[in-house]
């Protein structure tokens, strides 16, 4: 699966090793992270530098969410930014795993998003790296066999008539014809290919 992993940059100095462990766990289980920024942010935190958002930061994050199969959020240090990212993922039918590190003497309040009742939202607390790995494994097993995406397509009569004719003439289903059209458009889309090449 392609995974978007996020956490609060403000907690990088204190919790960076836990974030790095989550990142390593995702990769070790054979999945891909499409916006891999944790190591860079940890290095900045070691020098006392907090990574600042650039003009393109928001669009890069949204693009990563949209091209991910699943989203994993470490919400040990809650923030408006990661709450917004998790909400955006849920609104686009992405499964979201919300992780929280149990800290001795610290009562973790429920996050606002936990009251959403979203069917694709999983919330777990962990105390050790092995416990976190088990949680992530269970999450992937639950969602990696999700059915293909289905959506409603509204066509003008002109386009629908063409699809009906083409389906009969070429002996293909309407779905197959639409897949072919989208596939050809994708192959010609240099902007999308450039985005994918940046995140290999």
Secondary structure, DSSP 8 states (H G I E B T S, - for coil): -EEEEEE-GGGHHHHHHHHHHHHHHHHHTT-EESS--HHHHHHHHHTT------TTHHHHHHHHHHT-SEEEEE-SS--HHHHHHHHHHHHTT-EEEEEEE--TT------GGGGG--TTEEEEEESSHHHHHHHHHHHHHHHTT-----------HHHHHHHHHHHHHHT--HHHHHHHHHHHHHHH-HHHHHHHHHT-
